[in-house]
Amino acid sequence: MSTYQSGIGNRIKNARKAAKMSQTELGTHLGKTLRTIQKYESDEITPSITTIYALSKVLHVPAAELIGYQANDMHLNTLSDVISFLHELNRKKELRFEIVVNRPSRADEWSCSIQFNGKDPAEYNADLCLFLERFEDERNKVETYWTDQEHYEHWFDTELAYYTPAKLTDKTPEVLSVEERLKRRDEVLRQELTTQNE
């Protein structure tokens, strides 16, 4: 996660103007000089993530919006939408997940889960595992009334802002001849048998 989307300075300037605040006033709220605010707005320097959060509070704009995150208009209204989302997730090369199916032969329970291994070499698996741990904690706090929905939404916006620079790209599908595909399939089977026999 290296850089924010370009144009953060312009977004800060627009948010400041919408808040009817001068650069000097904004600097005073943040404990920054007028020149620093000018450098932020002209993209001469990029504010730290801590400063982004402070800006979002002072300007009453979500941090993710200042950074340049734009939510997709994805709506999960049907089960087909969820299935399509899983298919899209599977296409990303920076993430790798396993599908774990538990269907005991003599029990009524049946569970399936998507599992991300934080030690997998996929670039963002560890990041996603860290997020999911925090997500479970924050969701549980709301469900058990330790915190409110407003706190949860602020936490979620902060997470979006932090992970906005982490770009995903599509995998390049392998194009194999039938012979090569069968050769690789047989090698995978051999490895599985060796693992089972150990």
C-alpha positions as CSV (number, residue, x, y, z in Angstrom):
1,M,0.0,0.0,0.0
2,S,2.2,2.8,-1.3
3,T,0.4,5.9,-2.5
4,Y,-3.0,7.4,-2.3
5,Q,-4.9,8.1,-5.5
6,S,-3.8,11.3,-7.2
7,G,-5.7,14.5,-6.6
8,I,-5.9,14.2,-2.8
9,G,-4.9,17.9,-2.6
10,N,-7.9,18.9,-4.7
11,R,-10.2,16.8,-2.5
12,I,-8.8,18.4,0.6
13,K,-9.3,21.9,-0.9
14,N,-12.9,21.1,-2.0
15,A,-13.8,19.7,1.4
16,R,-12.3,22.7,3.2
17,K,-14.3,25.1,1.0
18,A,-17.4,23.1,1.5
19,A,-16.8,23.5,5.3
20,K,-16.4,27.2,4.7
21,M,-13.0,27.2,6.3
22,S,-9.9,29.1,5.2
23,Q,-6.5,27.5,4.9
24,T,-5.3,29.3,8.0
25,E,-8.3,28.1,10.0
26,L,-7.7,24.5,8.8
27,G,-4.1,24.8,9.8
28,T,-5.0,26.0,13.3
29,H,-7.4,23.1,13.8
30,L,-4.7,20.6,12.7
31,G,-1.7,22.3,14.4
32,K,-0.1,22.9,11.0
33,T,1.2,26.0,9.3
34,L,-0.6,27.8,6.5
35,R,2.3,26.7,4.1
36,T,1.8,23.1,5.1
37,I,-1.9,23.3,4.2
38,Q,-1.0,25.0,0.9
39,K,1.4,22.1,0.2
40,Y,-1.3,19.5,0.9
41,E,-3.8,21.2,-1.4
42,S,-1.3,21.6,-4.2
43,D,-0.1,18.0,-3.9
44,E,3.5,19.1,-3.1
45,I,3.4,16.9,-0.1
46,T,1.1,14.0,0.8
47,P,-0.4,14.0,4.3
48,S,0.2,11.0,6.5
49,I,-2.6,8.6,7.2
50,T,-2.9,10.1,10.7
51,T,-3.3,13.6,9.2
52,I,-5.9,12.3,6.8
53,Y,-7.9,11.0,9.8
54,A,-7.5,14.4,11.5
55,L,-8.6,16.2,8.3
56,S,-11.7,14.0,8.0
57,K,-12.8,14.9,11.5
58,V,-12.2,18.6,11.1
59,L,-13.8,18.7,7.6
60,H,-16.6,16.2,8.4
61,V,-15.7,14.1,5.3
62,P,-15.0,10.3,5.4
63,A,-11.2,9.6,5.4
64,A,-11.7,7.1,2.5
65,E,-13.3,9.9,0.4
66,L,-10.4,12.2,1.0
67,I,-8.0,9.5,-0.1
68,G,-10.0,8.9,-3.2
69,Y,-11.7,5.6,-2.5
70,Q,-14.9,5.3,-4.6
71,A,-17.2,2.5,-3.7
72,N,-18.5,0.4,-6.5
73,D,-22.2,0.4,-7.1
74,M,-22.2,-3.3,-6.3
75,H,-25.5,-4.4,-4.8
76,L,-25.9,-7.9,-3.3
77,N,-29.6,-8.3,-3.8
78,T,-29.7,-11.9,-4.9
79,L,-27.8,-15.1,-4.2
80,S,-26.5,-14.8,-7.8
81,D,-24.9,-11.5,-6.9
82,V,-23.0,-13.1,-4.0
83,I,-21.9,-16.0,-6.3
84,S,-20.8,-13.5,-8.9
85,F,-18.8,-11.6,-6.2
86,L,-17.0,-14.8,-5.2
87,H,-16.2,-15.5,-8.8
88,E,-14.7,-12.0,-9.1
89,L,-12.7,-12.4,-5.9
90,N,-11.3,-15.7,-7.2
91,R,-9.9,-13.8,-10.3
92,K,-7.6,-11.5,-8.2
93,K,-4.0,-12.6,-8.1
94,E,-3.1,-10.7,-4.9
95,L,-5.5,-12.8,-2.9
96,R,-5.8,-16.6,-2.5
97,F,-8.5,-18.4,-0.6
98,E,-9.4,-22.0,0.1
99,I,-13.0,-23.3,0.3
100,V,-13.4,-25.4,3.4
101,V,-16.4,-27.8,3.4
102,N,-17.4,-29.6,6.6
103,R,-20.1,-32.2,5.9
104,P,-19.8,-35.0,8.5
105,S,-21.4,-38.2,7.3
106,R,-23.4,-38.8,10.5
107,A,-24.2,-35.3,11.7
108,D,-26.8,-32.8,10.8
109,E,-24.4,-29.9,10.7
110,W,-23.0,-28.7,7.4
111,S,-20.7,-25.7,7.0
112,C,-18.7,-24.1,4.3
113,S,-16.3,-21.3,4.6
114,I,-13.8,-19.2,2.7
115,Q,-10.4,-19.3,4.3
116,F,-7.5,-16.9,3.7
117,N,-4.2,-18.1,4.9
118,G,-2.2,-15.1,6.4
119,K,1.0,-16.9,5.6
120,D,0.1,-17.6,1.9
121,P,2.5,-15.8,-0.5
122,A,-0.4,-14.0,-2.1
123,E,0.4,-10.3,-1.6
124,Y,-2.6,-9.2,0.5
125,N,-3.6,-12.4,2.3
126,A,-2.0,-11.2,5.5
127,D,-3.6,-7.8,5.3
128,L,-7.0,-9.4,4.7
129,C,-6.5,-11.7,7.7
130,L,-5.7,-8.7,9.9
131,F,-8.8,-6.9,8.6
132,L,-11.0,-9.9,9.2
133,E,-9.8,-10.2,12.8
134,R,-10.6,-6.6,13.5
135,F,-13.9,-6.9,11.6
136,E,-15.0,-9.7,13.8
137,D,-14.1,-7.7,16.9
138,E,-15.9,-4.6,15.7
139,R,-19.0,-6.5,14.5
140,N,-19.2,-8.4,17.8
141,K,-19.0,-5.1,19.8
142,V,-22.0,-3.8,18.0
143,E,-23.9,-7.1,18.3
144,T,-23.3,-7.3,22.0
145,Y,-24.0,-3.6,22.6
146,W,-20.5,-2.5,23.7
147,T,-20.5,0.1,21.0
148,D,-22.9,1.7,18.6
149,Q,-23.4,1.7,14.8
150,E,-21.8,5.2,14.5
151,H,-18.6,4.0,16.0
152,Y,-18.6,0.9,13.8
153,E,-19.2,3.1,10.6
154,H,-16.3,5.4,11.6
155,W,-14.0,2.3,12.2
156,F,-15.1,0.9,8.8
157,D,-14.3,4.2,7.0
158,T,-10.9,4.3,8.6
159,E,-10.2,0.8,7.4
160,L,-11.3,1.7,3.8
161,A,-9.0,4.7,3.9
162,Y,-6.0,2.6,5.0
163,Y,-6.5,-0.1,2.4
164,T,-7.5,2.1,-0.6
165,P,-4.0,2.1,-2.0
166,A,-3.9,-1.7,-2.1
167,K,-4.7,-2.3,-5.7
168,L,-6.0,-5.7,-7.1
169,T,-5.3,-7.1,-10.5
170,D,-6.8,-10.0,-12.5
171,K,-4.9,-13.2,-12.8
172,T,-3.6,-14.1,-16.2
173,P,-5.2,-17.5,-17.0
174,E,-2.8,-20.2,-18.1
175,V,-3.3,-21.5,-21.6
176,L,-2.1,-25.1,-21.7
177,S,-2.3,-27.8,-24.3
178,V,-4.3,-30.9,-23.3
179,E,-1.1,-32.9,-22.8
180,E,0.5,-30.2,-20.5
181,R,-2.8,-29.9,-18.5
182,L,-3.0,-33.7,-18.0
183,K,0.7,-33.8,-17.0
184,R,0.2,-31.1,-14.4
185,R,-3.0,-32.8,-13.1
186,D,-1.1,-36.1,-12.7
187,E,1.7,-34.3,-10.8
188,V,-0.9,-32.7,-8.4
189,L,-2.4,-36.2,-7.8
190,R,1.0,-37.6,-7.1
191,Q,1.7,-34.8,-4.6
192,E,-1.7,-35.4,-2.9
193,L,-1.1,-39.1,-2.6
194,T,2.4,-38.6,-1.2
195,T,1.0,-36.2,1.4
196,Q,-1.8,-38.6,2.4
197,N,0.7,-41.5,2.8
198,E,3.1,-39.5,5.1
